[in-house]
Amino acid sequence: MNETLAYYASPGPLTQLGVHAAWARSLSDDLRGLCAIVQGLLVHPHLASLYGLDPKALAADDLETRPADAILDRVLARDPAPLDRPRPAERRFVGNCRHHSVLLAAILRARGVPARTRCGFGRYFARDRFVDHWVCEIWEAERDAWRLVDAQIDAKQREFFQLAFDPSDVPRADFLVAGEAWQRCRTGSADPDHFGILDMAGLWFVRGNLVRDVAALARRELLPWDGWGMMSGPGVPHTADDLVLLDRAAALTLAGDAAHVARLELYDTHSAFRVPRSVFSFERGTAADLGQAVAAPARSD
């Protein structure tokens, strides 16, 4: 296994499973089965009605959980059944696409399988729009390539969104990593206002996801509403220097594994991308302390 694959085959600060690692190693190698386990533990708040749940009755504080082991701790506190046993929807952890992707990546890394989360945009949720989304990217030795896996999409969601593809093998045309979305918007081949979620869209939103994707490639998988570095709202213009740096970041995230060291150097040396100890939660309007392990340089892991 080369250096890049070895890096993603071991956990980062937020994908340590702690006491749950032995459980992850005991599971089957079947990828669809691992996705089903994740889906049986989590429920997406925006899709609660598909499972007969009232969104207003959900445990919204689950969404602020960042570490994978803390997700499983909360699952067990709610229902002590074995973790590979699906929970009734009302007893699942309330998690979004980021939580699904991070938990799958944590399970795979505990098993020594190269896996990483990717922040970007899916085009399978809304017509004529790329929606803010996270997936997992898994190394497939048989293809000698990375494979996109959407751990959130179970049978109910696949039917609801009328997906024609297998969520365990998402076509690249249907999920754009943030760097590709940035390049399309910068060259004029895509409209920035078609990238976002709810009432938020625009180049500023794509920029935020690009920063998150750079951090995720450094094994710092933050929440979709955590803010730091170059993130800001729609009213802040880009300077010429900003655009040069963001263009470089986008190119590195798309450059393949030969750019692994350069990506980590970019992350470690630029405050625009490197996650500080304290980030701002746009969801809560407060700061959140992440701890020193998350704030440490990625190359020191």
N, C-alpha and C positions, 0 to 999 in steps of 0.2 A: 504494500500500500504506500503510495507516494505521500509527500508531506501535506499536500492540500487535503487529500482524502482522510489522512490520519487526523488532521485538525478537526474536520467535521464529524469524525467517528467518535469523538470524545466530547463530553458535555462542557458547556460554558457556564458562567455564573447563574444563569436563570434556567438551565436545563439539567442541573444536578437532581437526581431522584432520591438521593440519600437512602433512607431505610426501604424505599420502594424499588431500588435498583435490582435487587434479587428477583422480585416479582416480574419486572420487565424482562429479565434474562430468561425467565422460565416459560415465556410465551412462545407460540408458534412463529415460524418465519413468514407465514402467509400475510402479505401486505394488506389485502382487503380485510382479513380478519383483525389485524391491528387497528385499521381505520374503524371497523365496527366496534371495537372495544372503546375507542375514544368517543365515538358517537353515542354509545350506551351510557357514558358518564357525564356528558355535557349536553346542554340545550341552548340554542342561540336565542337571545331575548327578542330579536326582531321577527323570529319565526315561531314564537311560542304558541300561537293559535293553531299551527299545524299539529300540535301535540295535545290540544285540548286545554291549554293553559291560559290564564289571564296574565298578560304582560305586567300589569300593575301589581300582581301578587308575587312576582319573582324576587329573589334575593339579589338586589342590584349591587350590593357591595362585593359580590363575587367578582365582578368585572374589574375591580381594582387589583386583583391578585396577579402578580407577575411571575414568581417562580413556579416551575412545573411541580415540584414536590409539595408546595403549598396548595396547589389545585387538588392533588390527590388527598392531602390531609383533610381538606374541606369535604371532599366526596365521602370519605370514610366517617367523618363526624356526623354527616347527614344519614348515612346508611352504611353499617359496618360489614356488609356482604363482601365477598371476594371482588377485587377490582375488575376481574374479567367477566363479571356478571352484570348485564345491563340493568340500570335502575329505572323504575317508573319515572316518567318525565318530571313529575313534581318533586322528585328527590335528587335530581341531577344538579351538577354545578352549572351555574349560569355563565356561559362563556361565548365569546364571539369567534370569528374566523382566526384571529391571532391565537386565542387560547387552544383551539383545536390543533392548529399547526404546531405550536410550541410543545404541546403534550405529545403529539406523534413524534416530533423530532427528538424529544427527551427519551422516549421509549426506545427509539431506534439507536440513538447514541449509547444508551446503556447497554445495548446489545452489540456495540462495535460497528454499527452500520453508518456510513457517512450520510448525514442528513442535515439540512439547513432550512430555515424559514425564509420566505421571500415576500416582500411587501410590494404590492403593485395594484393592478386593476383587472377585474374580471368582466367580460362582456356577456356573461350568461345569466345576469340577474335582471337586466333592464334593456329594453329595445333602444338601439342607437346611443348607448351610453356605456362607458367603462366605469364600473363601480369599485370603489375602494375595497380592497380585499387582500387577504394573506393566504398563501398555500405553503405546502412543504415541498422541498426539492430533495430527491433521494437519488443516490448514485446507483446506477444499474450497470453492473459489470458486463452483462451480456451485450448491452448496447454500447458500452464504453461512453456513456453519456448520463447527464442528469435528467431525471424524470419528474414532472410536476404531479403532485398528488394533493387533491383537495379533501382533507380529512373531515371537513364539515358536512359535505353533501352525502346524506344517507338516502335510502330509497324514497322516503316521503318528499325530500327536497328535490331529488332528481325528477320525480314526477311533477312536482309543483312548478319547477323552472323549465320543464320539458327539455331536459338535456339529452342530446343525441350521442354524447361521448361518455366514456367510463371515467368517473371522477378520480379513479386511482391512476389515470394516465391522461392528464389534461393537455389538449393540444396547445402549443405555444401561441397560436393565433387567438385562442380564447382567454388566455391570461397573459397580460403584458407586465413584466417586472417593471418597476418604476423607472429604471434607466431608459428602457425602450420607450415608455410613454413620454418621458422628458425629451428624448431625441425627436420623436415624431412631432411633438408640439413645437419644438425649437425650429425644425425645418419647415413647418407649415403644412406637413402632410396630415396632421390631425388638429382638431379644434380643442384647445385646453378646457373649454367649458363643457366638453363631453366627458371629463374625468373628475370624479368626486363621489360624494354620497349625500343623500338627503338634499338640502338646499345649498350645499357647499361644493364648489367646483372652480377650476381655473388653474393657471400655471403655478400659483402659490401652493395649491393643494398637491400638485404633482411634485413640486419641490420638497414638500414635507415628507411625502412617501419615499422620495429618493434618499433623503437623509436617513429615514428609518431602515431602508434596505441596505445602505452602506453599513449601518450599525448591526443589522441582522447578520450580514456576512462576516462581521467580527464577533459573532455569537453574543450580541447584546440585543435581545428581542424585546423591545419596549412595547408599551401599550399604544394603540392607535391614536390616543389623544395625549400622550406624553409629549411635551415640547422642550426643545433645547437647541442650542447652536443656531443654525440658519433658518429655523422655523419661525413663521410669523403669520399674521392674518393677510387677507386679500389686499389691504390698502398699502402695503409696504413694497416699494418698487425694487427691482433687481439692479444692482450696480453692474458695471462692465466686469469688474473683478469677480463678483458673485457668479456671473454667467460663465466665465472662464472656468472657475472652480467646479461648478455644477456640471458643466459639459464634460470635464475631465472625470468627475465621479461617475457620471452615466456611462462613459466609455469603458471605464474600468470594471463596472458591474456587469458589462456585456462581453468582456474580453476573454472569458474562459479561465480555466484554472491556472494558465501561465501567468495571469495577473494577480494571483492570490497574495503574494508578498507585497506587491504595490498597493493593493486594496487595503491591507492592514496598515501599511505605512501612511496612506492617506487618512485612514480613520484615526490613527494614533497621533498624528502631527497637526491635525486641523480641528480647532474647537468647533467649527461649523458642523462636524460630524461626530466627534467623540462625545460619548455620554458622560456628563458630569455626575458627581455624587448626588446632587439634587436636581430634579427636573420639575417642570411646571405641568400640572395636570389641567388641561383645558376643560376636561369634563367636570372636575370638582372646583376649579379656580384656586387651587392651593398648590404648594410645593410638596414634593414627595422625596424622601431620603431613600436612596437605592442601596447604600452601603458601599464600602470600599472595593469589594470584589468586582462589582459592575463598573465602577469608575476607573479601575486599573487599566493600563494599556493592554490591548488585545494580544500583542506579541509576547506579553509576560505570562499568559495563561499556561 
